[in-house]
Amino acid sequence: MARKIHTSSAIMAFPDFMNREYLRAEIKRWGWMRMLFKWLMRSLGKYAGLHIYRVNKRPLGGYPGSPDLPSGISLAIVPPGKLLDAAVDPELDMDPNFVRAALARGDLAFGAFDGDLLIAYVWRTFTAAPAEDGLWVRVDRPCHYAYKAFTLPSYRGKRIHIAISLLCDKYFMERGYAAEVGFSEISNYPSIAAAKFLGRRRVGFAGYVRCLGRRISFRTPGLKKLGFEFFEPKDSGR
């Protein structure tokens, strides 16, 4: 029998929805309908095990120019030693095990520095990378998969993420890649807005549902052409 979702308990499960200032600001920015949809998707994820994501594709080299960065900000591929040093800083949302595993796969982190301080980064892979709930994501060449982007809060709103993404574009175009593919939750409105600004366009939807202890993935037909899929590693033991 399906589990009934009680509105009061579902709202209590998401403390930010109980914060009046948060709700007022979010409703002013996105409107009532989008906030109700966000609550619905969170509830479906928590209580029904259903997770749906918007998949975006962005052709490389199509962004006009490069944004002006604040004085003292530089861009580069982040060396392994710098990544491992940064991983011990909880504010940067990484940990050493994640970094070591990513580097072992051959993944690259492109970053922004304020002096010697890493302030933002994005990760790119040539193969596949962990995604959600033990599942992984892969895409087919000439696309590459973009994942895990982060900017320190005090540096947000300065188009640093855009500048790093353009650095990634140059690197991958030189190696024969034509597009970047990534995904976000369908109710993550800031992420969707940023994707549109950078030229990322929705090409389909993908996700998974938990049923009887299994994770059943799905995708819309257009994603098959890109080779985009959620999959479970063979060595997951499940």
C-alpha positions, 0 to 999 in steps of 0.5 A, a space after each residue: 500500500 502506498 504511504 500517505 503523505 501528510 502535509 504537516 509532517 512533510 512540511 516539518 521534514 523541510 525546516 527551510 519551508 518553516 522559515 517565514 523570511 525564507 518563504 517570503 523571499 523565495 515566493 517573491 523571487 519565484 512565485 507561489 506555484 514554483 514554491 509549491 512545486 518545489 515542496 511537492 518534489 521534495 516530498 516525492 523524493 523523501 516519501 515516494 523515492 522519486 527523483 527527477 532531474 533536468 538534463 542540460 546541454 551546452 555547445 562549447 565555444 558559443 558564449 560571447 567573450 569572457 566576463 571581467 573578474 575582480 582584481 586578483 582573481 586567476 583561473 587554472 586547472 587545480 593541481 592535485 596537491 592544491 585539491 588535497 589541501 583544499 579538501 580539508 577545508 569544510 567550507 569548500 564542500 570537498 573531502 579527501 576521499 572524493 578528491 582521490 577517487 576523482 583524480 584516480 579516474 582522470 577527472 579534472 578540477 578547474 578553479 578560481 584563486 584569490 591569490 593562493 586561496 581556492 575560492 571556486 571550482 568545477 569538475 569535469 570527467 572524460 568517463 563517468 562520475 558519481 551522481 546521486 544515491 549511489 548511482 553514476 552518470 555517463 555521456 558519450 563523446 563528443 559530449 563530456 559530463 560536468 559535475 560538482 560546481 562550487 563557489 564560496 558564498 562571499 564570491 558568488 554573483 561575480 560571474 566566476 563560475 562562468 569564467 571557469 566554465 569558459 576555461 573548461 570549454 577551451 581545454 575540451 575543444 582542443 581535445 575534440 569535444 563539442 558540448 558539455 552535459 550536466 543536470 540539476 533538480 527540476 525545482 532548483 530554480 537558481 541552478 536553472 536560471 544560471 544554466 540558461 544564462 550560460 547557454 545551457 538548454 534542456 534536452 530532456 529529463 532523467 531520474 530514478 525511483 526507489 522500489 523494493 530496495 532497488 533504484 530504477 533509473 529512467 530517461 526521456 528518449 532524447 537523452 539516448 542520443 547523447 548516451 546520458 544515463 544514470 547507472 549502477 556500478 557493477 561493483 556496487 554489490 546491490 
